[in-house]
Amino acid sequence: MYISALYIHPIKSLLPVSIPSTTLTPLGFPHDRTFVLVRTSTSQPLQIGYVSQLCLFSLSLPTPSTLTVTFAPTADILTLPLTPPLGAPISVSLYNSPCTGYHVSQEADDFFTTHLGFETTLVFLGSSTRSVLGNVALPAPSSWLSFGRKQESKITFADVAPLLLATTSSLDEISSRCNTDVDMRKFRPNIVISPSPSSDELPPFDEDFWAEMEVKKKNVRIALTANCGRCQSINVDFETGGHVEGEKQPLKKMMKDRRVDAGLKYSPVFGRYGILVENGTGEISVSVGDEVEVTGRNEERTKFCEFPKCKTRIIGLIEGDN
């Protein structure tokens, strides 16, 4: 198996940027979900499952320090620094994991407000982080002193974990059910895995049972700790900003047999959340074409957020967009 695609989503819920290679940190990929749009009146983060027209904004990286946003219907363009100066602090909370973000600029607010039709504020993460909650986090190092604790993991404006992994075998299965080619970007992964053409097979949804993946020859280990429950965001039509017709809706085609996580009772599963297992060897890089190997498997599927304190998060999560 090998990495067939890598994606970052600089502004949460907008279209991703395909990249050939990147460094990998405990927070995931640099510049992934470091901006988020919020309703100005409430500071509520905008998510594509509720605001489907967010898919009409595409992103590009014309220089290593610049982000360009294009609104497809009008071709209007906004250019931003990938690391802007910090403006006024703004409290942002996603799935009970809060942080302080920072206002970007009035120019950015005006751009998104004009094209979305309601008052919108663009927020930058800065040096802030959010906590990974529940059983998505890595276990603490083995020690009687850490019994019952989780290793502290941090995230950006991603829903619940630094990384999201998906496979083309599973996508092909969904495309077959929908009788059309479903765009992998709808599932918003960071890492896409494909079977090697001549050497191995990768059954659809085999990743449900993956516990750890290694990027071969690079000493990179990624713990795969939880399933990703899906919502109506995967039904969004990237061409129109609306939703695809009923029989071509991936969510509908997954409801019968992909509600396989007891902790996500009403949500079909596609993909696995991942966290870098730190190895202390300095900067880590991954590239499209890198060979990977599953180095740990679970006998049964994991159960999302199985602790009582996570119940309120589960209710929120099933309507998220990753």
N, C-alpha and C positions, 0 to 999 in steps of 0.2 A: 504494500500500500504506500501511497505517497500523498503529499500535500498538493492539491490541484488548484487551490485558490486561497488567497488571504485577503481579508477585508478589514478596513477600519470605518467607523461611523463617527466622524468628528462632531457632528451635531446630532444628538439623539433623535431618532425617528425620521430623519431625512435619509435620502438614498446614500448608500455607502460608497467608499472609494476602494477600488481593487488595487492592490499593491503587490510588487514582485517579491519583496523581502522586508523584514522589519526586525527590530530588537524585541525581546520578550522580557517583561519585568513582572514582579508580583502584582502590579496593577493591570496587567494585560499588555496590549500593544500601545506604544506612545500615540497620543492624539485620538485615541478611541473613546468616544462619548465624553469628551471634555467640555462640550457646550450642551446646553439644553434650552429649549424655548419654554417659557411659562406664560400663562395668562397674567397680564399686568394686575388685574383686580384681585387675584387670589394667590398668585405665585404657584398655582397648580401646574406641574409639568405637562406639556403637550405630548400625547402619544398617538401614534399613527392608527391604532385601533379605534380611537374616538375621533380623530381629526385626519381623515383619510387623504385630504389634499396635501398633507405634508410630503407625500411621495412625488409631488410635482417639482420639488426642489432638488436639484442634483448638485453634487459637490465635486471639486477637483483641487489638486495641489499643484499649481503652476510653478511654485518654487518651494524649497524645503521649509520656508517660514510663512507661507501665504496660503490662505484658504479662499476659494472662489465659490460662491453660491449662485446658481442660475435657476430662475423660475421659468419652467418650460413654456407655459402658454404665451408669455410675452418676451422671453429671452432677456429679461432684465437681470442684471448682474450686481452682486454685492461682493466686495473684496475685503477680507479680514486678515489680520495677523493670526497665525496659529496660536501664538501666546500673546494676547493683548494686555495692555496695562489694566491693572485692577481698578474697577470702579466701585460704586457703593455696594456694600454687602447685602446679599439677598438670601434669606433662608429657603432651602429647597428640601423637600422630603419625598423620597420614593420608597414605597413598600416598608414604611416604618424605619427607614435608615436615613436619617437627616444629615445635612451638611450645610455649610455656608458657601454660597457661590458669589460671583461678583458681576455687576452690570458691565456690559461690553461697550455699547455706544448708542446714542440716540439715532444715528444713521441706520444701525442694524435694526433697531426697534421699528423705525418707520418703514423699512423695507418689508419686514415680515408682517407688520400690521396692515400695510396696503394690500398685500397679496392674500392674506388669510381673512381679512374682513373684520377683525376684532383686535383690540389692544393687546400687543404681544411684546414681551421683553426677552432679549437674548442674554443668557447667563453663562459665565465662564467658571470653570471649576477652580482655577488657580492651583494652589498647593493643598487644597482641602481634599479629604477623602471621606468615603462612607464605609460603614462596617458591613461585612458579609455576615448575615444572620443565620441562625438555625443550623441544620445539618448540611448546608451547602459548604460551610467552612471546613477547612482541613482539621483533622484531629490534632490535639496537642502532641508534642513529642512524648514518646513512651516514658512515663515516670510516675511513681506513686504520688509525687507532688502535684502532678497535672491531671489526676484522675477526674474524669467527668467534664474537663474543660476542653474548649476548642482552641486551635491555634488561631491567633488573631489574623484575619485576612481583610484586606481593604479593596474597595472598588471606586470607580469614577461614577458617572451617571448611568452606567449599565444597570440593568434591573437588579440582579442578585449575585453575579459572579464576574470575575475579570475576563473570562473567555467563554465562547460558545462554539461548540464543534458540531458539524453535520457531515453527512456522507452523500456522495452522488448516487449511491445505490438506493438509499432511501428516497431521495428526490425522484429518481427514475420511477420508483413504485408509485409515488403520489401523482406524477405526471401521467402514468398509465391509467390510474383511476379517474383522473380528470379529463382524459382524452385530449390533452394539450401539454405543451412544454411549460411546466411551472418554473418560474424564475427563482433560483436559489436565494436571491437577495431578499425575497419576501420573508425568509426564515432568519435573516439577519445574523448569520454566523460570522465568526472571525476566522475560523480555520475550516476548510473543506477537504475531506479525505476521499480519495478515489482508489479503486482496486488497480493494482499493476496489471497492464494488459496481458502479460504472458505468464505471470507467476502465481497469482493468487485470486481467490474469489472473495467477495464481500457481500454477504446476503443483506437484503434490506432490513434495517432496524437492528442489525447485530450490535450496533453501538449502545443499545439499551443496557447491555451487560458489561460494558467496558468500565474498568475501575482506574486504569492508568495507561497512558500512551507515552512512548518514548520516540523522540526524533533521533533516528539512528545517526551515528558518527558525530553527534553534537552534544551528547550527554545532557539532553534536555528531557526532563520528565514532567508530564502534565497529569495531575490527579483529576479524574472525572468523577465528580461527587454527587451530581443530581441530574435528573431529567428536566427538560424544558417543556413546560406546559404551554399549549398554544391557544390563541384567541382569534378574534375576527380580523386582526391586523394582516393575517396571511391571505385574506380574501380581497385585499385592496388591489385595484387595477392601476398599474403604474402609468398607463397611457391616459386615463381619463381623470384620475383622482377620486373615482367612485369605487364600486365593488364589481367583481366579475360576476357573471350570471350563475344561477344556482348550481347547475350540474358541473360547472367548472370550478367550484369553490373548494380549495384544498381542505378547509376546516370541515365542511360537510362530508367529504369523502374519508376523513380520518375518524369521525365520531364513532363509527360502528366498532372498530377493533383496535384503536390506538389509545383508548383511555385505559392505559395499562399501569398507571401509577396511583396507588391507593391514597396517596397524599394530595393528588390532583384529580379528584373524583370526576369532575365535569370537563376536564381539559385533555384533549389528545396530546400525545407526546411526540416531539420531533427534535432530536439533538440532545447533547449532553453539555452541562456546565463544567468548566474546567478552571483549575488554579495551578499555577506554576509551583512545582516542588523545588524550592531553592537548593542549589547545589554548591554555592560558594565559589564558583569558578570565574566570576566576573561577568562581563557583558555576554549575553546570550542572543543569538540571532536565529531566525528561521526563514526559509525561502520556499517559494513554489518549486516543486520538484523534489524536495527533501523526502527521503524514505522514512516511514514511520512503522512502529511495531506496537501492538497491544501487549503490554507487559503485565497487566493485571485484569482479571475478569471476576465479576460477581456471579455467584450461582443463581441469585434471584435479582430482579430489578430493585433498585433502591426506592425508598419511599420519601417523597419530598416533605421536608419540615415536619418530622414525626413527633416533635416535642410540643406539649400543650401550649407553651408560650408563643408558638408560631401560628396558631390558628387564625389570628386576624390577618397575618401576612398572606396566608394561602388565599383567603378571600380576595385580597387585592391582586395577588400575583396572577390569577387565572385570567385577568383582563389586561395584562401587561403586553409589551411589544418587544422586550429585550433590546 
